[in-house]
């Protein structure tokens, strides 16, 4: 026989869709092949939730009951009242004082800042003092009865010695301040300020245990907020007026001093003006032109004088002197001594005149330069005086301008007193609420019901996902790699006689056992199925019932059948059949009784039974002995079929030892109970001892459970039995 081929198994929810092809429609069309897994999975999910409907309903009822008790008996009703305030940024004043009193703009940053101002501790402290909230138990925890949590904490602190303060003792003012801070914290937790998007409107909401208190606190916050704005503006106006008055007086004194300095300077200096200074500058310009001309004439005369002094010959003198008479004398003919003397006298006269003109040009140039120096000094002095006068005049004018400006501001500020308007105003006063804001009983109860349904459904799904047992033969075969030879429904206890097992009273079970018998007989040669061993992984999986039922159905073939009880530790056959002999398999193996003394056929049962009896020896040692092998060989010669009922494989090693003498090994698996881990370990133990398991038997199948899991429909192997509930012929 082939070795078991273990395959991974998924969650039980997936088993019903992946390993039960009978649920899928006929895979002839591609459309049906595509949608069938989804429909099967969705149907399986619904079936799983339907099976857990009691758990889901119980979870929902418990959640509703607890929530109802909380909202009606524990929760405190809270009432919310709101007041609406708007920033009137478009309002105008009688006079504008943009630089004296700052006004709130409509910018988003200003709106956000005002939200924080409305939640400022300073404003909340004023509200707490104005409304005497220190005497309100809702805000002052010291006035309330201590709760369980407070009493427990106080008890723990008293036992552990906690709560001791260090440092100097607190004064009454310190304690009052701390109490007021706690009250402000509570008030802030009950107040919410929200700006309506896209507007300058604010909604101030207050939530307390009293509807009247909520409305009063909301109106008080808005009123004190607007009063604070007015007080700040009045304070700013008064401060601005005082500052402007002192500044005006100071500027008036400075203006008087500046004007006195201008008058004194004007009296101390010669009368001067800018046009007169310009006339002097023009004169200086003309004088400098004359000086330049004098320089030219002086240079010309001195050059002529030098040339005349240097001239030696008559021709040179005539050329230099450029005199007509000298030219005539030289051109009249030969020069006689008289003519030469006359020529020299004439030349000396001309030289003397040139020398006189050169001296005169020098003196004239010196006189003009002296006049230039004097006029230049005069212009420089008068320019400096004019600059000083202009500076004094400008300072006096600037002081006058400042004086007039601040005087005007002072008059405007004085006129503004008493006519200021707040930047905010109340659009809608708080209204005493008629209904509690929280708890919203119907909504909370509805949400609790939905939460209970969700938790119950999750619990059912998680529980189903954690189930690793088997509900179908296909899933069991896929996991183990072994064939499922039979699927046996659960025993109808109401139809079974207490003292003995009679399959005739349960037609469903009889037909299932006949199917198992057929599977065994057709799966192997007749010579290889004489000794049939029935075992299980854990107790309570129906192996003893299967062994007895197999003995009944095999005896119906006119075969001689023996049922051997191999579970020496916890024998059960003597509880089913009261007329069994005292001698048993242990007595035969210990050679204290003969084979015939231990074998007995109970009344109404078609097979012989060799029951177990107690022993002090280890049953594993008995079944490993040669005497047991000889006993099996002897029984093979006497019976057509020998059925051995063994202890659970995971409990004792007896089953693995007994399996060495068996031809067919059947492993029973309890429906919706035996886990995949138990089956894997059982098959591993058999494989380690060289035993091949012939097949599996899915036992104790609940027909009602099959319907709940969606396995009892027209495609189920037990549809006919579930429908008629009557024996099948």
C-alpha positions in Angstrom: 0.0 0.0 0.0 1.2 3.5 -0.7 2.6 5.7 2.0 0.3 8.4 3.2 0.8 11.7 1.4 0.3 14.6 3.7 -1.1 17.8 2.1 -1.6 21.1 3.8 -5.2 21.7 4.9 -6.7 25.1 5.1 -9.3 26.5 7.5 -12.5 24.6 7.9 -14.4 27.3 6.0 -12.3 26.7 3.0 -12.5 22.9 3.3 -16.2 23.0 2.4 -15.5 24.8 -0.9 -12.1 23.4 -1.9 -12.6 19.7 -1.1 -16.3 19.1 -1.8 -16.8 19.2 -5.6 -20.4 18.0 -5.2 -21.3 21.5 -4.2 -20.0 23.1 -7.4 -22.2 23.3 -10.5 -21.5 21.4 -13.6 -18.2 22.7 -14.9 -19.2 22.7 -18.6 -19.4 26.5 -19.1 -16.5 28.8 -18.4 -18.8 31.4 -16.8 -20.0 28.9 -14.1 -16.4 27.8 -13.5 -15.5 31.4 -12.8 -18.3 32.3 -10.4 -18.7 29.0 -8.6 -15.9 29.4 -6.1 -17.1 32.9 -5.1 -20.7 31.6 -4.6 -19.5 28.6 -2.6 -17.3 30.8 -0.4 -20.0 33.3 0.2 -22.6 30.6 0.9 -20.1 28.9 3.3 -19.6 32.2 5.1 -23.4 32.7 5.4 -23.8 29.1 6.7 -21.0 29.7 9.2 -22.7 32.8 10.5 -26.1 31.0 10.6 -24.6 28.2 12.6 -23.4 30.7 15.1 -26.6 32.7 15.2 -27.1 31.9 18.9 -23.7 33.1 19.8 -24.1 36.2 17.7 -27.5 36.9 19.1 -26.3 36.4 22.7 -23.4 38.8 22.1 -25.7 41.4 20.7 -28.2 41.0 23.6 -25.5 41.2 26.2 -24.1 44.3 24.6 -27.5 45.9 24.4 -28.3 45.0 28.0 -25.0 46.4 29.3 -25.3 49.5 27.2 -28.9 50.1 28.3 -27.9 49.8 31.9 -25.1 52.2 31.4 -27.1 54.9 29.5 -30.1 54.7 31.9 -28.5 54.0 35.3 -24.8 55.0 35.1 -24.3 57.7 32.5 -24.9 61.3 33.4 -27.0 63.4 31.1 -25.1 66.3 29.6 -26.7 69.4 28.0 -25.0 71.7 25.5 -25.9 75.3 24.9 -24.2 77.6 22.3 -23.9 81.3 21.7 -22.9 82.7 18.3 -20.5 85.7 18.1 -19.4 87.5 15.0 -16.4 89.7 14.2 -17.8 93.0 12.8 -14.7 94.0 10.9 -16.7 96.4 8.7 -17.7 98.8 11.5 -16.3 102.3 11.3 -15.4 104.8 14.0 -16.2 108.5 14.3 -12.5 109.2 13.8 -9.9 106.8 12.5 -7.0 106.0 14.8 -5.1 103.3 12.9 -1.8 104.1 14.5 -3.1 104.6 18.0 -5.6 101.8 18.6 -5.0 98.5 16.9 -8.2 96.9 15.4 -8.7 93.3 14.6 -8.5 92.5 10.9 -10.4 89.8 9.0 -7.3 87.8 8.2 -7.3 84.0 8.9 -4.5 84.4 11.4 -6.5 87.0 13.3 -9.5 84.8 13.3 -7.4 81.8 14.6 -5.9 84.1 17.3 -9.4 85.1 18.5 -10.3 81.5 18.9 -7.4 81.1 21.3 -8.4 84.3 23.0 -11.8 82.8 23.6 -10.2 79.8 25.2 -7.6 81.7 27.2 -7.2 80.8 30.8 -7.5 84.5 31.7 -11.0 84.8 30.3 -12.1 81.4 31.8 -10.7 82.6 35.2 -12.9 85.7 35.0 -15.9 83.5 34.1 -15.2 81.1 37.0 -15.0 84.0 39.5 -18.0 85.8 38.1 -20.3 82.7 38.3 -18.8 81.4 41.6 -18.0 78.0 40.1 -15.8 77.2 43.1 -19.0 76.4 44.9 -20.4 74.2 42.2 -19.8 70.5 42.8 -19.7 69.8 39.1 -16.6 71.9 38.8 -15.1 71.6 42.3 -14.3 67.9 43.0 -13.8 68.6 46.7 -17.5 69.3 47.0 -18.6 65.9 45.5 -18.9 62.6 47.3 -15.6 60.7 46.7 -16.1 57.9 44.2 -14.7 54.4 44.4 -11.6 55.3 42.5 -10.9 58.2 44.8 -11.5 56.1 47.9 -9.2 53.4 46.6 -6.4 55.9 45.8 -6.8 57.5 49.2 -6.6 54.1 50.9 -3.5 53.1 49.0 -1.8 56.4 49.7 -2.6 56.1 53.4 -1.2 52.5 53.5 1.9 53.4 51.5 2.4 56.7 53.2 2.0 58.7 50.0 0.4 62.0 49.5 2.9 63.8 51.9 3.9 67.2 50.8 7.4 68.5 51.2 8.6 72.1 51.7 6.9 74.9 53.5 3.2 74.6 54.1 0.9 76.1 51.5 -0.9 79.3 52.3 -4.6 80.0 51.8 -3.8 82.0 48.7 -1.8 79.1 47.3 -4.5 76.6 47.9 -7.1 79.0 46.5 -5.0 79.5 43.4 -4.6 75.7 42.9 -8.3 75.2 43.4 -9.1 77.9 40.9 -6.7 76.3 38.3 -8.4 73.0 38.7 -11.8 74.6 38.2 -10.5 76.5 35.1 -9.2 73.1 33.7 -12.6 71.6 34.2 -14.3 74.6 32.6 -12.0 74.4 29.6 -12.8 70.8 29.1 -16.5 71.7 28.9 -16.1 74.6 26.5 -15.6 74.3 22.8 -15.0 77.3 20.4 -15.4 76.7 16.7 -15.0 79.0 13.8 -17.6 78.5 11.0 -15.5 78.0 7.9 -15.5 80.8 5.4 -16.9 83.4 7.9 -16.0 85.5 10.9 -18.6 83.7 13.0 -17.7 81.8 16.1 -19.9 79.2 18.0 -19.1 79.0 21.7 -20.6 75.7 23.1 -20.7 74.7 26.8 -21.7 71.2 28.0 -22.7 70.7 31.6 -25.1 68.6 33.6 -27.6 71.4 33.8 -29.3 73.0 30.8 -29.7 76.4 32.5 -26.1 76.3 33.7 -24.8 75.6 30.1 -26.8 78.6 28.7 -25.6 80.9 31.5 -21.9 80.0 31.1 -22.1 80.4 27.3 -23.7 83.8 27.6 -21.2 84.8 30.3 -18.2 83.8 28.2 -19.5 85.9 25.2 -20.3 88.9 27.4 -17.0 88.9 29.3 -15.1 88.4 26.0 -16.8 91.5 24.5 -16.4 93.5 27.7 -12.7 92.7 27.7 -12.4 94.0 24.2 -14.1 97.3 25.2 -11.9 97.6 28.3 -8.8 96.9 26.2 -9.8 99.6 23.7 -10.6 102.2 26.5 -7.3 101.4 28.2 -5.5 101.8 24.9 -7.2 105.1 24.2 -6.4 106.5 27.6 -2.8 105.4 27.4 -2.5 106.9 23.9 -4.1 110.2 25.0 -1.6 110.5 27.9 1.3 109.7 25.7 0.2 112.1 23.0 -0.3 115.0 25.5 3.2 114.6 26.8 4.6 114.3 23.3 2.8 117.5 22.2 4.1 119.5 25.1 7.6 118.3 24.4 7.3 119.2 20.7 5.9 122.6 21.6 9.0 123.4 23.7 11.3 122.1 20.9 9.5 124.3 18.4 9.8 127.4 20.5 13.5 126.8 21.0 14.1 126.3 17.2 12.3 129.5 16.3 14.3 131.5 18.9 17.5 130.1 17.4 16.5 131.3 13.9 15.7 134.8 15.1 18.9 135.1 17.1 21.0 133.9 14.2 19.3 136.3 11.8 19.9 139.2 14.2 23.6 138.3 14.7 24.5 138.1 11.0 24.2 140.5 8.0 21.0 140.2 6.1 21.7 137.7 3.4 19.7 135.8 0.9 20.3 133.3 -1.8 19.8 135.8 -4.7 22.4 138.2 -3.2 24.8 135.3 -3.0 24.2 134.4 -6.6 25.1 138.1 -7.6 28.4 137.8 -5.8 29.1 134.6 -7.5 28.5 136.2 -10.9 30.8 139.1 -10.0 33.5 136.6 -8.9 33.1 134.9 -12.3 33.5 138.2 -14.2 36.5 139.1 -12.1 38.2 135.8 -12.8 37.7 136.4 -16.5 39.4 139.8 -16.2 42.3 138.2 -14.3 42.7 135.7 -17.1 42.8 138.6 -19.6 45.4 140.4 -17.5 47.5 137.3 -17.4 47.4 137.2 -21.1 48.3 140.9 -21.6 51.1 140.6 -19.0 52.6 137.6 -20.7 52.3 139.4 -24.1 54.0 142.6 -23.0 56.8 140.8 -21.1 57.4 138.6 -24.2 57.6 141.7 -26.4 59.9 143.4 -24.0 62.3 140.4 -23.9 62.4 140.3 -27.7 63.1 144.0 -28.0 65.9 143.7 -25.5 67.4 140.8 -27.3 67.3 142.4 -30.7 70.8 143.5 -32.0 70.7 144.4 -35.6 68.5 147.1 -37.1 66.6 144.6 -39.1 65.8 142.6 -35.9 64.8 145.7 -34.1 62.5 146.8 -36.9 60.9 143.3 -37.0 60.4 143.3 -33.2 59.3 146.9 -32.7 56.9 146.8 -35.7 57.2 150.6 -35.9 56.5 152.5 -39.2 59.0 155.2 -38.6 61.8 152.7 -37.9 60.8 150.8 -41.0 61.0 154.0 -43.1 64.4 154.9 -41.6 65.8 151.5 -42.5 64.4 151.5 -46.0 65.5 155.1 -46.9 69.0 154.1 -47.9 72.4 153.9 -46.5 72.4 154.6 -42.8 74.6 157.5 -41.8 75.8 158.0 -38.2 73.1 160.6 -37.7 70.5 158.4 -39.0 71.8 155.5 -36.8 71.6 157.7 -33.8 68.1 158.8 -34.7 67.2 155.1 -35.3 68.5 154.1 -31.8 66.7 157.0 -30.1 63.5 156.1 -31.7 64.0 152.4 -30.7 64.8 153.3 -27.1 61.6 155.4 -26.9 59.6 152.4 -28.1 61.4 150.1 -25.6 60.7 152.5 -22.8 56.9 152.5 -23.7 56.8 148.7 -23.8 58.5 148.4 -20.5 56.0 150.8 -19.0 53.1 148.8 -20.4 54.5 145.6 -19.0 54.8 147.1 -15.5 51.3 148.4 -15.8 50.0 144.9 -16.8 51.7 143.4 -13.8 50.2 145.9 -11.3 46.7 145.5 -12.9 47.0 141.7 -12.5 48.0 142.0 -8.9 45.0 144.3 -8.1 42.6 141.9 -9.8 43.9 138.9 -7.9 43.6 140.8 -4.6 39.9 141.6 -5.4 39.3 137.9 -6.3 40.6 136.8 -2.9 38.5 139.2 -1.0 35.3 138.4 -3.0 35.9 134.7 -2.6 36.2 135.0 1.2 33.1 137.1 1.3 31.1 134.5 -0.7 32.4 131.6 1.4 31.4 133.3 4.7 28.0 134.3 3.4 27.4 130.7 2.1 28.1 129.2 5.4 25.8 131.7 7.1 23.1 130.9 4.6 23.5 127.1 5.2 23.3 127.5 9.0 20.2 129.7 8.6 18.5 127.2 6.3 19.3 124.3 8.7 17.8 126.2 11.6 14.8 127.0 9.5 14.3 123.4 8.4 14.6 122.1 12.0 12.0 124.6 13.1 9.7 123.6 10.2 10.1 119.9 11.0 9.4 120.4 14.6 6.3 122.4 13.7 5.1 119.6 11.4 5.5 117.0 14.1 3.9 119.3 16.6 0.9 119.9 14.4 0.6 116.1 13.6 0.6 115.0 17.2 -1.6 117.8 18.2 -4.1 116.6 15.6 -3.8 113.0 16.9 -4.3 114.2 20.5 -7.5 115.9 19.5 -8.7 112.8 17.6 -7.9 110.6 20.6 -9.7 112.9 23.0 -12.7 112.9 20.7 -12.7 109.0 20.6 -13.1 108.6 24.3 -16.4 107.1 25.2 -17.5 106.1 21.6 -15.4 102.9 21.1 -17.1 99.8 19.8 -16.0 96.2 20.4 -14.7 94.2 17.4 -17.3 91.5 18.2 -21.0 91.3 18.9 -23.4 88.6 19.8 -25.5 87.3 16.9 -27.5 84.7 18.9 -27.7 84.3 22.7 -27.6 80.9 24.3 -30.9 79.0 24.6 -31.7 76.6 27.4 -31.6 73.1 25.7 -34.7 70.9 26.0 -32.9 67.6 25.3 -29.7 66.1 26.6 -26.7 66.3 24.2 -25.3 63.0 25.5 -25.7 60.2 26.0 -27.7 59.6 22.8 -29.5 56.6 24.1 -31.1 55.3 20.9 -27.9 55.8 18.9 -25.7 54.2 21.6 -28.0 51.2 22.0 -28.1 50.7 18.2 -24.3 51.0 18.0 -24.0 48.5 20.9 -26.3 46.1 19.1 -24.2 46.4 15.9 -21.0 46.0 18.0 -22.4 42.9 19.7 -23.4 41.4 16.3 -19.9 42.2 14.9 -18.1 40.8 17.9 -20.3 37.7 17.9 -19.7 37.2 14.1 -16.0 37.7 14.5 -15.9 35.2 17.4 -17.8 32.6 15.3 -15.5 33.2 12.3 -12.4 33.0 14.3 -13.6 29.9 16.1 -14.5 28.3 12.7 -11.1 29.3 11.3 -9.3 27.8 14.2 -11.1 24.5 13.7 -8.8 22.0 12.1 -11.1 19.0 12.2 -12.7 17.3 9.2 -16.3 17.4 8.0 -16.0 15.8 4.5 -14.3 12.7 3.2 -12.8 14.8 0.4 -11.0 17.1 2.9 -9.8 14.1 4.9 -8.5 12.3 1.8 -6.8 15.5 0.5 -5.0 15.9 3.8 -3.9 12.4 4.5 -3.5 11.0 1.0 -5.4 7.9 2.1 -8.8 6.7 0.9 -11.9 7.1 3.1 -13.4 3.7 3.0 -16.6 4.6 5.0 -18.6 7.5 6.4 -20.6 6.3 9.4 -23.4 8.5 10.8 -23.7 9.0 14.6 -25.5 6.2 16.5 -29.1 7.0 17.2 -29.0 6.3 21.0 -32.7 6.4 21.3 -33.1 3.4 19.1 -30.3 1.2 20.5 -30.9 -1.3 23.3 -28.8 -0.4 26.3 -27.5 -3.9 26.8 -26.3 -4.8 23.3 -25.6 -3.3 19.9 -28.1 -4.1 17.2 -27.6 -2.5 13.9 -31.0 -3.5 12.7 -32.5 -0.8 14.8 -30.6 2.0 12.8 -31.0 1.5 9.1 -28.8 4.5 8.2 -25.9 3.1 10.2 -26.5 -0.4 8.8 -26.2 0.9 5.2 -23.1 2.9 6.0 -21.5 -0.2 7.6 -22.4 -2.3 4.6 -20.7 0.4 2.4 -17.6 0.2 4.6 -17.7 -3.6 4.3 -17.9 -3.4 0.5 -15.0 -0.9 0.4 -12.8 -3.2 2.5 -13.7 -6.3 0.5 -13.1 -4.7 -2.9 -10.0 -2.8 -1.9 -7.8 -5.9 -1.3 -7.6 -9.5 -2.2 -9.5 -11.8 0.1 -6.4 -13.4 1.4 -5.1 -10.0 2.5 -8.1 -8.9 4.6 -8.7 -11.7 7.0 -7.4 -9.8 10.1 -8.8 -6.3 10.3 -7.5 -3.9 12.9 -9.7 -0.9 14.0 -8.0 1.9 15.8 -8.2 5.7 16.4 -6.0 8.6 17.3 -7.8 9.5 20.5 -10.4 7.9 22.7 -14.1 8.4 22.0 -13.8 8.3 18.2 -16.0 5.3 17.8 -13.5 2.6 17.0 -15.1 0.0 19.3 -18.5 0.7 17.8 -17.0 0.3 14.3 -15.4 -3.0 15.3 -18.6 -4.4 16.7 -20.6 -3.2 13.7 -18.0 -4.7 11.3 -18.4 -8.0 13.1 -22.2 -7.7 12.6 -22.1 -6.9 8.9 -19.4 -9.5 8.1 -21.3 -12.2 9.8 -24.2 -11.3 7.5 -22.2 -12.8 4.7 -22.4 -16.3 6.3 -18.9 -15.9 7.4 -17.4 -16.9 10.7 -16.3 -13.7 12.4 -14.4 -13.1 15.7 -14.1 -9.7 17.4 -11.0 -9.4 19.6 -10.8 -6.7 22.3 -7.2 -5.5 22.2 -7.8 -2.6 24.6 -6.8 -4.4 27.8 -6.4 -1.2 29.8 -9.9 0.1 29.3 -12.0 -2.8 28.1 -15.6 -1.8 27.1 -17.1 -5.0 25.6 -18.0 -6.4 29.1 -20.1 -3.2 29.6 -22.0 -3.9 26.4 -22.4 -7.6 26.8 -23.1 -8.8 30.4 -22.9 -12.6 29.6 -19.3 -12.7 28.5 -17.1 -15.3 30.4 -14.5 -14.4 32.9 -11.7 -15.7 30.8 -10.4 -13.4 28.2 -7.5 -12.8 25.9 -5.1 -12.2 28.8 -6.0 -15.5 30.3 -5.4 -17.3 27.0 -2.0 -15.6 26.5 -1.0 -16.4 30.1 -2.1 -20.0 29.4 -4.6 -20.0 32.3 -7.5 -20.7 30.0 -8.1 -22.4 26.7 -9.2 -20.5 23.5 -12.7 -21.9 23.7 -13.2 -20.7 27.3 -12.6 -17.1 26.4 -14.7 -16.9 23.1 -18.4 -16.3 23.4 -21.2 -15.3 21.1 -23.7 -13.0 22.9 -27.4 -13.4 22.4 -28.6 -11.4 19.4 -25.1 -10.7 18.0 -23.9 -12.5 14.9 -20.2 -12.8 15.7 -18.0 -14.3 18.4 -16.3 -12.1 20.9 -12.9 -12.5 22.7 -13.0 -9.9 25.4 -10.1 -8.5 27.4 -9.6 -9.1 31.1 -7.4 -7.4 33.6 -3.7 -8.1 34.0 -0.7 -6.7 35.9 1.6 -7.1 33.0 2.2 -4.5 30.4 -0.2 -5.2 27.5 2.5 -4.2 25.1 4.7 -7.0 26.3 1.8 -9.5 26.0 1.0 -8.4 22.4 4.7 -8.5 21.5 5.1 -12.1 22.6 5.3 -15.2 20.4 2.2 -16.6 22.2 0.1 -13.7 20.7 1.4 -14.4 17.2 0.6 -18.1 17.6 -2.8 -17.2 18.9 -3.5 -15.1 15.8 -2.4 -17.9 13.5 -4.6 -20.3 15.4 -7.6 -17.9 15.1 -6.9 -17.4 11.4 -7.5 -21.1 10.9 -10.8 -21.0 12.8 -12.4 -17.8 11.5 -12.9 -16.2 8.2 -12.5 -12.7 9.6 -10.8 -11.5 12.8 -11.5 -7.9 13.9 -9.2 -6.4 16.5 -10.3 -3.4 18.5 -7.2 -1.6 19.8 -6.5 1.3 22.2 -5.9 4.8 20.7 -2.6 5.2 18.9 -1.6 8.4 20.6 -2.4 7.0 24.1 -0.5 3.7 24.0 1.9 1.8 21.7 -0.4 -1.3 21.7 -2.1 -0.4 18.4 1.2 -0.2 16.5 2.2 -3.6 18.0 -1.1 -5.3 17.2 -1.1 -3.8 13.6 1.9 -6.0 12.9 -0.4 -9.1 12.9 -3.2 -7.4 10.9 -3.9 -7.5 7.2 -6.0 -4.4 7.1 -5.6 -1.3 9.3 -8.6 1.0 9.6 -8.1 4.4 11.3 -11.3 6.0 12.6 -11.6 9.8 12.5 -14.4 11.5 14.5 -16.4 13.9 12.4 -15.8 17.6 13.3 -13.6 16.5 16.2 -10.3 14.9 15.4 -7.7 17.5 14.4 -5.2 17.3 11.6 -2.3 17.3 14.0 -3.6 14.2 15.7 -4.1 12.4 12.4 -0.6 13.5 11.2 1.0 12.2 14.4 -0.9 8.9 14.3 0.1 8.2 10.7 3.7 9.1 11.5 3.7 6.6 14.4 2.4 3.9 12.1 4.9 4.8 9.4 7.8 4.7 11.9 6.9 1.1 12.8 6.5 0.0 9.2 2.7 -0.3 9.3 0.7 0.9 6.3 -2.8 2.2 7.1 -5.3 0.8 4.6 -7.9 3.5 4.9 -9.8 5.9 7.0 -13.3 5.8 8.4 -15.1 9.1 9.1 -17.3 8.3 12.1 -20.1 9.8 14.2 -21.3 12.0 11.4 -24.1 14.2 12.6 -26.9 14.5 10.0 -28.2 17.7 11.6 -24.6 19.0 11.7 -24.2 18.1 8.0 -27.3 20.2 7.2 -25.9 23.1 9.3 -22.6 23.0 7.4 -24.5 22.8 4.1 -23.4 19.2 3.5 -26.9 17.6 3.7 -28.3 18.8 0.4 -29.3 16.7 -2.6 -25.7 16.0 -3.4 -24.8 14.6 0.0 -24.2 10.9 0.4 -26.8 10.9 3.2 -29.5 12.9 1.5 -31.9 10.0 1.3 -31.4 9.1 4.9 -31.9 12.7 6.1 -35.0 13.1 4.0 -36.9 9.9 4.9 -35.4 9.1 8.3 -36.5 5.5 7.7 -34.6 2.2 7.0 -33.3 1.6 3.5 -34.0 -1.8 2.1 
